[in-house]
Amino acid sequence: MRYLVLAFLALLSVTTYSQKKPGNPKPYAATITDADLKRHLNIVAGAEMEGRETATAGERKAAAYIENHFKSLGLLPGNQGSYRQAFPVYRDSLTIAKMMVNGTPLVVDTDFQPSPLYSTESKFYFSEVVYAGYGIIDSVYDSYGKTNVAGKAVVVMEGGPAGLKGGTGRFSPTGTAAKVNHARSKGAAAVFIVASNFSPNIFGNRMYVSLYRDAQYPPTYLINDKTAERILGANWPAMKESLKAEKPEPKAYKAEVAVSIEKHIRMLSANNVLGVLEGTDKKDEYVILTAHYDHLGKRGDAIYYGANDDGSGTVSILEMAEAFAKAKAAGKGPRRSIIFMTVSGEEKGLWGSAYYAAHPTVSPEKISANLNIDMVGRIDIDRKKPDSLNYVYIVGDDKISSESTPMTESLNNKYTKLGLDYKFNDPKDPERIYYRSDHYNFAKIGVPIIFYTDGVTKPDYHRPTDTPDKINYTLLAKRAQLVFYTAWEMANRETLMKRDRPLPKE
C-alpha cells in the first residue's frame, strides 16, 4: 500500500509540473507582426501626438491610446486601480530678468541670459566682482586659489585649458555644471559665465522634477564679451586672449552690477502607463517590460515624431501585451505576472522610471527582471557589412545576473537567430549607452535587466526626420519577438533570475 501511495504522489507531482510547464510560445510570438507594429506606430508617432513631449497634450493623447489598448486586452490596472502612475513636473516662466552694469541697463537674451537650471528668484547689488579664469578646480588646476569669493559675484570663462582631461560638454570638468558647483563650493553669491552664444527661449523650454533641494545654487547668468568688458574693463579682450596661454591669478574688479530674477513656477503632471497580465501559480512575482513613449515634442512648427525613439519600443510593448493576452486566453498564460509599462520623461533624464523605482507598485525583490526596449526599428549606419544588419545590441545582460546572457543566446539560437552585439557592454563605451535608458533605474535597485537597442541611429536621432516610414518593420518584429521569448522564459521558469553580480556604479 505504501508503494502505491508513493507512486500516486509521484504521478501527481509529474501531472502538477506538466500543468505548470509553459506551452509552446512560438504561435503567440508569431502574432507580433510587421503590419500590426506599423499600424500602431503610425498612430503613436503620428502628427496628432505632437511629438509626445513629457507633460504636454501630446503625451496625454499617447498615454490614452496605450491605456485603451491595455484595457482592450483585459489587462489589469497596474497602480492601485489606475493604469496611470502620475509624477510631478515643474516648468518655469521667466517674469523678470534684469542686469545693470555701472548704471547701464542691459538687454536679456542679447547682453545676458539667466540660466534656467541654476536660477532661483533673487536680487543682488554688487560693488565688485572676482574674475576667476575658467572657474575650474581639480587635482592640478585651481582657478580660485586662496581668493575668498564668499558672498561675491564671480566671472568665469566658458571652456577650459588645452589638455584638461575629462572631455567637453555640459557635465564635463569644463561644463556649466562643474563651474557652478565649484563657485558654490567657494561660497559665491552669483556666477557670470562668458559664453560665445545663447540658446533662444532657453528658459521657457526647461522642465524639472526636483523642486526641493538640500542646497541651492548661486544664480547663474550667461554674458557676452561686451558685457564682460563692461564689468572687467577695457582690458578684457587681452585678458581673454592670455587665458589660452597662462593661468591668471583671480582678481577683484570694481563694478556696480545689479541683477534680479523673478519667475513663475507651474506644476504639471506626467504619467507612466501600466497594465498587468496576472500570472498563475507565481502571480506574486513579476517580469516588467518597459519602453518610453515620450519624445521631444514640437519646436515651432516642427514635430519631432520619435518613430524609432522610442515609438518602436512602445509599439513593441503593445504587441507583446497582446501576444501574452492571447496565450492566456488559450490557457497558456504565464506563471508570473507581467507588468507592461510605458514610461514618460526618459528624454528629460529617465524621470518616469526613476519615479517608479522610488515608488514601485510591487516589491523590487519580487521582480525577476526588467526587459527594456529603446529604439529597435532601424539600423546603425556604422554597421557596414550586409550580413551584420540582422542584429540587435544587447546591453547590461552581463550585470547583476549571470543567467541573462546564456538565456538570451539560447532563446535567440532557437527562435530568432539575430546577431547579438555586445559592444555597448564595454566599460569604456564612449556613448555610455548602459546609463542612458530606463533599465538603469531598475538596475540601481538591484533588478536584473536586459536592454535592447539598435544603437544611436544617425542622422535622424532627435530630429524631426525620425518618422514611421523609415522603420524596418520586419526587423522590428524580429527584435520584439526576441524580447517576447525572453519574457516568456523568465515568466515561466521555476525560479527568479539570480542576483549574483554587483550592482552598477555610474
C-alpha positions as CSV (number, residue, x, y, z in Angstrom):
1,M,0.0,0.0,0.0
2,R,2.9,2.3,0.9
3,Y,4.4,1.9,-2.6
4,L,1.0,2.6,-4.2
5,V,0.8,5.9,-2.3
6,L,4.3,6.9,-3.2
7,A,3.6,6.0,-6.9
8,F,0.4,8.1,-6.8
9,L,2.3,11.1,-5.2
10,A,5.0,10.8,-7.9
11,L,2.4,10.7,-10.6
12,L,0.6,13.7,-9.0
13,S,3.9,15.6,-8.9
14,V,4.5,14.9,-12.6
15,T,1.0,15.9,-13.5
16,T,1.2,19.1,-11.5
17,Y,4.5,20.0,-13.1
18,S,3.1,19.3,-16.6
19,Q,0.3,21.7,-15.8
20,K,2.7,24.4,-14.8
21,K,5.2,23.8,-17.6
22,P,4.8,26.5,-20.2
23,G,3.4,25.7,-23.6
24,N,5.0,26.5,-27.0
25,P,5.5,30.3,-27.3
26,K,6.0,30.3,-31.0
27,P,2.3,30.7,-32.1
28,Y,2.0,33.7,-29.8
29,A,5.3,35.3,-30.9
30,A,4.0,35.0,-34.4
31,T,1.1,37.4,-33.6
32,I,3.8,40.2,-33.3
33,T,3.6,41.2,-36.9
34,D,5.0,43.8,-39.2
35,A,1.5,45.0,-40.1
36,D,0.3,45.5,-36.5
37,L,3.5,47.2,-35.4
38,K,3.2,49.6,-38.4
39,R,-0.5,50.3,-37.6
40,H,0.3,51.2,-34.0
41,L,3.4,53.2,-34.9
42,N,1.6,55.4,-37.5
43,I,-0.7,56.5,-34.7
44,V,1.8,56.7,-31.8
45,A,4.3,58.6,-34.0
46,G,1.7,60.5,-36.0
47,A,1.2,64.2,-36.2
48,E,-1.8,64.1,-33.8
49,M,0.5,63.1,-30.9
50,E,2.6,66.2,-31.5
51,G,5.9,64.5,-30.6
52,R,4.7,63.2,-27.2
53,E,6.8,65.6,-25.1
54,T,6.6,65.0,-21.4
55,A,3.7,66.7,-19.6
56,T,2.0,68.0,-22.7
57,A,-1.2,67.4,-24.6
58,G,0.6,65.1,-27.0
59,E,1.9,62.9,-24.2
60,R,-1.6,62.7,-22.7
61,K,-3.0,61.6,-26.1
62,A,-0.4,58.9,-26.4
63,A,-1.0,57.7,-22.8
64,A,-4.7,57.4,-23.5
65,Y,-4.0,55.3,-26.6
66,I,-1.8,53.0,-24.7
67,E,-4.2,52.7,-21.8
68,N,-7.1,51.9,-24.1
69,H,-5.1,49.2,-25.8
70,F,-4.3,47.6,-22.4
71,K,-8.0,47.8,-21.4
72,S,-9.0,46.2,-24.7
73,L,-6.7,43.2,-23.9
74,G,-8.2,42.8,-20.4
75,L,-5.0,43.8,-18.6
76,L,-5.5,44.9,-15.1
77,P,-4.7,48.4,-14.0
78,G,-1.1,48.5,-12.6
79,N,-1.3,51.2,-10.0
80,Q,-3.9,50.8,-7.2
81,G,-6.8,50.6,-9.6
82,S,-5.4,53.0,-12.2
83,Y,-3.5,52.4,-15.4
84,R,-1.6,55.7,-14.7
85,Q,1.2,56.5,-12.3
86,A,1.4,60.2,-12.3
87,F,4.5,62.1,-11.2
88,P,5.0,65.9,-10.8
89,V,6.9,68.0,-13.3
90,Y,7.7,71.7,-12.9
91,R,8.2,74.4,-15.6
92,D,9.5,77.9,-15.0
93,S,8.2,81.0,-16.7
94,L,10.6,83.9,-16.5
95,T,8.7,87.1,-15.5
96,I,11.6,89.4,-14.7
97,A,15.3,89.2,-15.7
98,K,17.4,92.4,-15.3
99,M,21.0,93.2,-15.3
100,M,22.5,96.7,-15.0
101,V,26.3,97.4,-15.1
102,N,27.6,100.8,-13.9
103,G,24.2,102.3,-14.4
104,T,23.6,100.9,-17.9
105,P,20.6,98.6,-18.3
106,L,21.4,95.5,-20.4
107,V,19.2,93.5,-22.8
108,V,18.1,90.0,-21.8
109,D,19.0,87.3,-24.4
110,T,21.3,89.8,-26.1
111,D,23.7,91.0,-23.5
112,F,22.9,88.4,-20.9
113,Q,20.8,85.3,-20.3
114,P,19.8,83.7,-17.0
115,S,20.5,80.0,-16.7
116,P,17.2,78.2,-16.1
117,L,18.9,75.3,-14.3
118,Y,20.7,77.5,-11.8
119,S,18.5,80.5,-11.3
120,T,16.5,81.0,-8.2
121,E,14.5,84.1,-7.5
122,S,16.9,86.7,-6.3
123,K,18.0,90.3,-6.4
124,F,21.6,91.4,-5.8
125,Y,23.7,94.6,-5.9
126,F,27.4,94.0,-6.2
127,S,30.1,96.7,-5.9
128,E,32.8,94.4,-7.2
129,V,33.2,91.0,-8.9
130,V,36.0,88.5,-8.9
131,Y,37.4,87.2,-12.2
132,A,38.4,83.6,-11.8
133,G,39.7,82.5,-15.3
134,Y,38.0,79.2,-16.3
135,G,36.5,78.6,-12.9
136,I,37.9,75.1,-12.7
137,I,39.1,73.2,-9.6
138,D,40.8,69.8,-10.0
139,S,43.9,68.0,-8.7
140,V,46.3,70.1,-10.8
141,Y,44.3,73.2,-11.8
142,D,42.6,75.7,-9.3
143,S,41.2,78.8,-10.8
144,Y,40.3,80.3,-7.4
145,G,43.5,79.6,-5.4
146,K,43.2,81.1,-1.9
147,T,41.0,84.0,-3.0
148,N,37.9,84.5,-0.8
149,V,34.8,84.8,-3.0
150,A,32.2,84.0,-0.4
151,G,29.2,86.2,-0.9
152,K,30.7,87.7,-4.1
153,A,29.9,87.5,-7.8
154,V,32.4,85.7,-9.9
155,V,33.1,86.0,-13.7
156,V,34.4,82.8,-15.4
157,M,35.1,82.0,-19.0
158,E,33.4,79.1,-20.8
159,G,35.6,76.1,-21.8
160,G,38.9,75.1,-20.3
161,P,42.6,75.0,-20.8
162,A,44.1,72.8,-23.5
163,G,44.9,69.3,-22.5
164,L,42.5,69.2,-19.5
165,K,41.3,65.6,-19.1
166,G,37.6,64.7,-18.9
167,G,36.2,65.8,-22.2
168,T,33.8,68.6,-23.0
169,G,30.1,69.2,-22.7
170,R,27.7,70.4,-20.1
171,F,28.6,67.9,-17.4
172,S,32.3,67.6,-18.1
173,P,35.0,69.3,-15.9
174,T,34.8,72.3,-18.2
175,G,31.0,72.4,-18.4
176,T,28.5,74.7,-16.9
177,A,27.6,72.3,-14.1
178,A,31.2,71.9,-12.9
179,K,31.8,75.7,-13.0
180,V,28.7,76.5,-11.0
181,N,29.4,73.7,-8.5
182,H,33.0,75.0,-8.0
183,A,31.7,78.5,-7.5
184,R,29.1,77.2,-5.0
185,S,31.8,75.3,-3.1
186,K,33.6,78.6,-2.7
187,G,30.5,80.4,-1.4
188,A,29.9,82.6,-4.4
189,A,26.6,84.5,-4.4
190,A,26.3,84.7,-8.3
191,V,28.1,83.3,-11.3
192,F,28.6,85.1,-14.7
193,I,29.8,82.8,-17.4
194,V,31.2,84.4,-20.5
195,A,29.7,82.5,-23.4
196,S,30.0,82.7,-27.1
197,N,26.3,82.3,-27.8
198,F,22.9,82.0,-26.1
199,S,20.2,79.5,-26.8
200,P,16.9,81.1,-27.9
201,N,13.9,80.8,-25.5
202,I,16.0,78.6,-23.2
203,F,14.2,79.5,-20.0
204,G,10.7,78.5,-21.2
205,N,11.9,75.1,-22.6
206,R,13.1,73.8,-19.2
207,M,11.2,71.3,-17.2
208,Y,12.5,69.6,-14.0
209,V,11.3,67.2,-11.3
210,S,13.3,68.3,-8.2
211,L,11.5,71.4,-6.7
212,Y,13.2,71.0,-3.3
213,R,17.0,70.8,-2.9
214,D,19.2,70.2,0.0
215,A,21.3,73.2,-1.1
216,Q,20.6,76.0,-3.5
217,Y,22.8,77.0,-6.4
218,P,24.0,80.6,-6.9
219,P,22.0,82.4,-9.6
220,T,23.9,81.9,-12.8
221,Y,23.9,84.2,-15.9
222,L,25.5,83.8,-19.3
223,I,27.0,87.0,-20.5
224,N,28.6,88.0,-23.8
225,D,32.0,89.6,-24.4
226,K,30.7,93.1,-24.4
227,T,29.1,92.6,-21.0
228,A,32.3,91.1,-19.7
229,E,34.1,94.1,-20.9
230,R,31.6,96.4,-19.2
231,I,32.3,94.6,-15.9
232,L,36.0,93.9,-16.1
233,G,37.1,96.9,-18.1
234,A,38.6,97.7,-21.5
235,N,41.5,95.2,-20.9
236,W,39.1,92.3,-21.2
237,P,40.0,91.2,-24.8
238,A,43.7,90.9,-23.8
239,M,42.7,89.1,-20.6
240,K,40.7,86.6,-22.6
241,E,43.5,86.0,-25.1
242,S,46.1,85.5,-22.4
243,L,43.9,82.9,-20.7
244,K,44.8,80.5,-23.6
245,A,48.4,80.5,-22.6
246,E,48.5,81.0,-18.9
247,K,46.5,80.6,-15.7
248,P,45.6,84.0,-14.4
249,E,45.5,84.8,-10.7
250,P,41.9,85.5,-9.5
251,K,41.4,89.3,-9.1
252,A,38.6,91.5,-7.8
253,Y,37.4,94.3,-10.1
254,K,35.3,97.3,-9.1
255,A,32.0,97.5,-10.9
256,E,28.4,98.2,-9.9
257,V,26.4,95.2,-11.0
258,A,22.7,94.8,-10.3
259,V,20.9,91.6,-11.2
260,S,17.4,90.3,-10.5
261,I,15.3,87.3,-11.4
262,E,11.6,86.6,-10.8
263,K,9.9,83.6,-12.2
264,H,6.5,81.7,-12.1
265,I,6.7,78.0,-11.3
266,R,4.0,75.9,-13.0
267,M,3.3,72.4,-11.6
268,L,2.5,69.9,-14.4
269,S,1.9,66.2,-14.4
270,A,3.3,63.3,-16.5
271,N,2.3,59.7,-16.5
272,N,3.7,56.2,-16.6
273,V,1.1,53.8,-18.1
274,L,0.9,50.3,-16.5
275,G,-1.1,47.2,-17.5
276,V,-0.8,43.9,-15.7
277,L,-1.3,40.4,-17.0
278,E,-1.9,38.3,-13.9
279,G,0.1,35.1,-13.6
280,T,-1.0,31.7,-12.3
281,D,0.9,29.8,-9.5
282,K,3.6,32.5,-9.2
283,K,1.4,35.6,-9.7
284,D,3.0,37.5,-6.8
285,E,6.3,37.5,-8.8
286,Y,6.8,39.8,-11.8
287,V,8.6,40.4,-15.0
288,I,8.5,44.1,-16.1
289,L,8.7,45.1,-19.8
290,T,9.4,48.8,-20.4
291,A,9.8,51.3,-23.2
292,H,9.5,55.1,-23.0
293,Y,6.7,56.7,-25.0
294,D,7.7,60.3,-24.6
295,H,9.8,62.2,-27.2
296,L,10.8,65.8,-27.8
297,G,7.5,67.3,-28.8
298,K,7.4,70.4,-31.1
299,R,9.8,73.1,-31.8
300,G,7.9,75.9,-33.5
301,D,6.0,74.1,-36.3
302,A,8.4,71.2,-36.5
303,I,7.2,67.9,-34.9
304,Y,9.8,65.6,-33.5
305,Y,7.9,62.4,-34.3
306,G,10.1,59.9,-32.4
307,A,9.1,56.9,-34.5
308,N,12.2,55.0,-33.6
309,D,13.0,56.8,-30.4
310,D,11.0,55.3,-28.8
311,G,7.9,54.7,-30.8
312,S,9.4,51.4,-31.9
313,G,9.8,50.2,-28.3
314,T,6.4,51.5,-27.3
315,V,4.6,49.6,-30.1
316,S,6.7,46.5,-29.2
317,I,5.2,46.7,-25.7
318,L,1.7,46.9,-27.2
319,E,2.2,43.9,-29.4
320,M,3.8,41.8,-26.7
321,A,1.0,42.6,-24.3
322,E,-1.4,41.3,-27.0
323,A,0.6,38.2,-27.6
324,F,0.6,37.3,-23.9
325,A,-3.1,38.1,-23.6
326,K,-3.8,35.7,-26.4
327,A,-1.7,33.0,-24.7
328,K,-3.7,33.5,-21.5
329,A,-7.0,33.3,-23.3
330,A,-5.8,29.9,-24.8
331,G,-5.0,28.6,-21.3
332,K,-1.2,29.2,-21.7
333,G,-0.8,32.2,-19.5
334,P,2.5,32.9,-17.7
335,R,3.2,31.6,-14.2
336,R,4.5,35.0,-13.1
337,S,2.6,38.2,-13.6
338,I,3.8,40.6,-16.3
339,I,3.8,44.3,-16.0
340,F,3.7,46.1,-19.3
341,M,4.8,49.7,-18.7
342,T,5.5,52.6,-20.9
343,V,7.2,55.5,-19.1
344,S,7.5,59.2,-19.7
345,G,10.2,61.7,-19.1
346,E,13.0,59.5,-20.4
347,E,14.2,62.2,-22.8
348,K,14.4,64.7,-19.9
349,G,16.6,62.4,-17.7
350,L,14.9,59.0,-17.1
351,W,12.3,60.7,-15.0
352,G,9.4,58.2,-15.2
353,S,11.5,55.1,-14.5
354,A,13.3,56.9,-11.7
355,Y,9.9,57.8,-10.2
356,Y,8.8,54.2,-10.5
357,A,12.0,52.9,-8.9
358,A,11.3,55.3,-5.9
359,H,7.6,54.4,-5.8
360,P,7.4,50.8,-7.1
361,T,3.9,49.2,-7.4
362,V,5.4,45.8,-6.4
363,S,8.3,44.9,-4.2
364,P,11.6,45.0,-6.1
365,E,12.6,41.7,-4.5
366,K,9.7,40.1,-6.4
367,I,10.7,41.5,-9.8
368,S,12.6,38.8,-11.6
369,A,13.8,41.1,-14.3
370,N,13.3,44.2,-16.3
371,L,13.5,44.0,-20.1
372,N,13.8,47.5,-21.6
373,I,13.4,48.4,-25.2
374,D,14.6,51.8,-26.6
375,M,15.0,52.2,-30.4
376,V,14.7,48.9,-32.1
377,G,13.3,49.8,-35.6
378,R,16.3,50.8,-37.6
379,I,19.9,50.1,-38.5
380,D,23.0,51.7,-37.1
381,I,24.7,53.3,-40.1
382,D,28.1,52.4,-38.7
383,R,27.4,48.8,-39.4
384,K,28.6,48.2,-43.0
385,K,28.5,44.5,-43.7
386,P,25.2,43.3,-45.3
387,D,25.3,40.1,-43.2
388,S,25.6,42.1,-40.0
389,L,22.4,44.1,-40.4
390,N,20.2,41.3,-38.9
391,Y,21.3,42.3,-35.4
392,V,20.3,43.8,-32.1
393,Y,22.5,45.3,-29.4
394,I,22.2,43.6,-26.1
395,V,23.2,45.8,-23.1
396,G,23.5,45.2,-19.4
397,D,23.0,41.4,-19.6
398,D,26.5,40.9,-18.1
399,K,25.5,42.7,-14.9
400,I,23.5,41.7,-11.8
401,S,22.5,38.2,-13.1
402,S,24.9,35.6,-14.6
403,E,21.9,33.9,-16.1
404,S,20.8,36.7,-18.5
405,T,23.4,36.1,-21.3
406,P,23.1,32.3,-21.6
407,M,19.3,32.6,-21.6
408,T,19.3,35.3,-24.3
409,E,21.7,33.3,-26.5
410,S,19.8,30.0,-26.1
411,L,16.5,31.6,-27.0
412,N,17.9,33.6,-29.9
413,N,19.6,30.4,-31.3
414,K,16.3,28.5,-31.0
415,Y,13.9,31.2,-32.3
416,T,15.0,34.5,-33.8
417,K,18.6,34.0,-34.9
418,L,19.6,37.6,-34.7
419,G,23.2,38.7,-34.5
420,L,23.7,39.6,-30.8
421,D,26.1,42.5,-30.5
422,Y,27.5,43.3,-27.0
423,K,29.8,46.2,-27.9
424,F,27.9,48.6,-25.6
425,N,28.8,46.4,-22.6
426,D,32.4,47.7,-22.9
427,P,33.1,49.7,-19.7
428,K,34.9,52.2,-22.0
429,D,31.9,52.7,-24.3
430,P,32.1,56.4,-25.2
431,E,28.3,56.5,-25.7
432,R,27.7,55.3,-22.2
433,I,24.6,53.5,-23.5
434,Y,24.1,51.4,-20.4
435,Y,23.4,54.5,-18.4
436,R,21.1,56.2,-20.9
437,S,17.8,54.4,-20.8
438,D,15.2,53.4,-18.3
439,H,16.6,49.9,-17.4
440,Y,19.3,51.7,-15.4
441,N,16.9,52.8,-12.7
442,F,15.8,49.2,-12.2
443,A,19.4,48.1,-12.1
444,K,20.1,50.6,-9.4
445,I,17.6,49.0,-7.1
446,G,19.0,45.5,-7.8
447,V,16.7,44.2,-10.5
448,P,18.4,42.1,-13.3
449,I,18.0,43.9,-16.6
450,I,18.4,43.4,-20.3
451,F,18.4,46.4,-22.7
452,Y,17.6,46.0,-26.4
453,T,18.5,48.7,-28.9
454,D,19.6,49.3,-32.5
455,G,22.1,51.9,-31.4
456,V,22.1,55.7,-31.9
457,T,20.7,55.7,-35.4
458,K,22.1,58.8,-37.1
459,P,21.3,61.1,-38.9
460,D,17.7,61.2,-37.7
461,Y,18.3,60.8,-34.0
462,H,16.5,63.5,-32.1
463,R,15.4,65.2,-35.3
464,P,12.0,65.8,-36.9
465,T,13.0,63.3,-39.6
466,D,12.7,60.3,-37.2
467,T,9.4,59.2,-38.9
468,P,7.5,55.9,-39.3
469,D,8.3,55.5,-43.0
470,K,12.0,54.9,-42.1
471,I,11.3,51.9,-39.8
472,N,12.4,48.4,-40.9
473,Y,9.2,46.7,-39.7
474,T,10.4,43.1,-40.4
475,L,13.5,43.7,-38.3
476,L,11.4,45.4,-35.6
477,A,9.1,42.4,-35.4
478,K,12.0,40.1,-35.1
479,R,13.6,42.1,-32.3
480,A,10.3,42.4,-30.4
481,Q,9.8,38.6,-30.7
482,L,13.2,38.0,-29.1
483,V,12.1,40.1,-26.1
484,F,8.8,38.2,-26.0
485,Y,10.6,34.8,-26.0
486,T,12.8,36.1,-23.2
487,A,9.9,37.4,-21.1
488,W,8.1,34.1,-21.7
489,E,11.0,32.1,-20.3
490,M,11.5,34.4,-17.4
491,A,7.8,34.4,-16.5
492,N,7.5,30.6,-16.6
493,R,10.8,29.3,-15.2
494,E,10.9,27.8,-11.7
495,T,13.0,30.4,-10.0
496,L,13.5,34.1,-10.1
497,M,16.6,35.3,-12.0
498,K,19.7,35.1,-9.9
499,R,21.2,38.3,-8.5
500,D,24.8,37.2,-8.2
501,R,26.7,40.1,-9.6
502,P,27.5,43.6,-8.2
503,L,25.1,46.5,-8.7
504,P,26.2,49.0,-11.3
505,K,28.3,52.1,-10.4
506,E,28.0,55.2,-12.6
